[in-house]
Amino acid sequence: MSVSAAELTAKKCTACEGGTPPLAADQVAAHLAAVPGWALSDDGKLIRRKYKFTDFASAMAFLNRVADLAEAEDHHPDLHLTGYRHAAVELSTHAIGGLSANDFIVAAKIDALG
């Protein structure tokens, strides 16, 4: 089961209920292959990507674009800014305690922001 970034960016996030199971390990692997640069956490419950910018304003502009995207998708990542120009984005579906397709949809759309 292979997934492409184009397939992910064409989708819209859908609400996950508490009874929805997280993606299985093979599903996570297939989705992760579509979003290079994103890394799976050791516990397998979130994906993370780090970014380095030239200055504070560029880092904040990126995080603001991510925030706008998250609002539009109604799927909100954890955003981190450290050292004034280092950003990280973490995605997980808190309602199900793991990863859903929504996390990979948002990751692919973040990648498409450029």
For each residue, the residues with C-beta under 8 A, 3 or more apart:
1: 26 27 30
2: 30 33 34
3: 7 8 30 31 33 34 104
4: 7 8 34
5: 8 9 34 35 108 111 112
6: 9 10
7: 3 4 10 11 34
8: 3 4 5 11 31 34 35 101 104 105 107 108 109
9: 5 6 105 108 109 112
10: 6 7
11: 7 8 101 105
12: 73 105
13: 73 74 75 102 105 106
14: 102
15: 74
16: 20 93 95 96 100 102
17: 20 95 96
18: 95 96
19:
20: 16 17 95 96 100
21: 24 96
22: 45 93 96 97 98 99 100
23: 27 28 31 98 99 100 101
24: 21 27 28
25: 28 29 44
26: 1 29 30
27: 1 23 24 30 31
28: 23 24 25 31 32 40 44 99
29: 25 26 32 33
30: 1 2 3 26 27 33 34
31: 3 8 23 27 28 34 35 99 101 104
32: 28 29 35 38 40 47 104
33: 2 3 29 30 36
34: 2 3 4 5 7 8 30 31 104 108
35: 5 8 31 32 38 47 104 107 108 111
36: 33
37: 49 111
38: 32 35 47 48 49 91 107
39: 47 48 49
40: 28 32 44 46 47
41: 44 45 46 47 48
42:
43: 46
44: 25 28 40 41 98 99
45: 22 41 92 97 98 99
46: 40 41 43 90 91 92 99 103
47: 32 35 38 39 40 41 90 91 92 99 103 104 107
48: 38 39 41 88 89 90 91
49: 37 38 39 88 89 107 110
50: 86 87 88
51: 59 62 86 87 88 89
52: 85 86 87
53: 56 58 59 62 85 86 87
54: 58 85
55: 58 59 84 85
56: 53 59 60 84 85
57: 60 61
58: 53 54 55 61 62 85
59: 51 53 55 56 62 63 81 84 85 86 87
60: 56 57 63 64 81
61: 57 58 64 65
62: 51 53 58 59 65 66 87 113
63: 59 60 66 67 79 81 87
64: 60 61 67 68
65: 61 62 68 69 113
66: 62 63 69 70 77 79 89 110 113
67: 63 64 70 71 79
68: 64 65 71 72
69: 65 66 72 73 106 109 110 113
70: 66 67 73 74 75 76 77 106
71: 67 68 74 76
72: 68 69
73: 12 13 69 70 102 105 106 109
74: 13 15 70 71
75: 13 70 91 93 102 103 105 106
76: 70 71
77: 66 70 89 90 91 106 110
78: 89 90 91 92
79: 63 66 67 87 88 89
80: 87 88 89 90
81: 59 60 63 84 86 87
82: 86 87 88
83: 86
84: 55 56 59 81
85: 52 53 54 55 56 58 59
86: 50 51 52 53 59 81 82 83
87: 50 51 52 53 59 62 63 79 80 81 82
88: 48 49 50 51 79 80 82
89: 48 49 51 66 77 78 79 80 107 110
90: 46 47 48 77 78 80
91: 38 46 47 48 75 77 78 99 103 104 106 107
92: 45 46 47 78 98 99 103
93: 16 22 75 96 97 98 99 100 102 103
94: 97
95: 16 17 18 20
96: 16 17 18 20 21 22 93 100
97: 22 45 93 94
98: 22 23 44 45 92 93
99: 22 23 28 31 44 45 46 47 91 92 93 103 104
100: 16 20 22 23 93 96 103
101: 8 11 23 31 104 105
102: 13 14 16 73 75 93 105 106
103: 46 47 75 91 92 93 99 100 106 107
104: 3 8 31 32 34 35 47 91 99 101 107 108
105: 8 9 11 12 13 73 75 101 102 108 109
106: 13 69 70 73 75 77 91 102 103 109 110
107: 8 35 38 47 49 89 91 103 104 110 111
108: 5 8 9 34 35 104 105 111 112
109: 8 9 69 73 105 106 112 113
110: 49 66 69 77 89 106 107 113
111: 5 35 37 107 108
112: 5 9 108 109
113: 62 65 66 69 109 110
114:
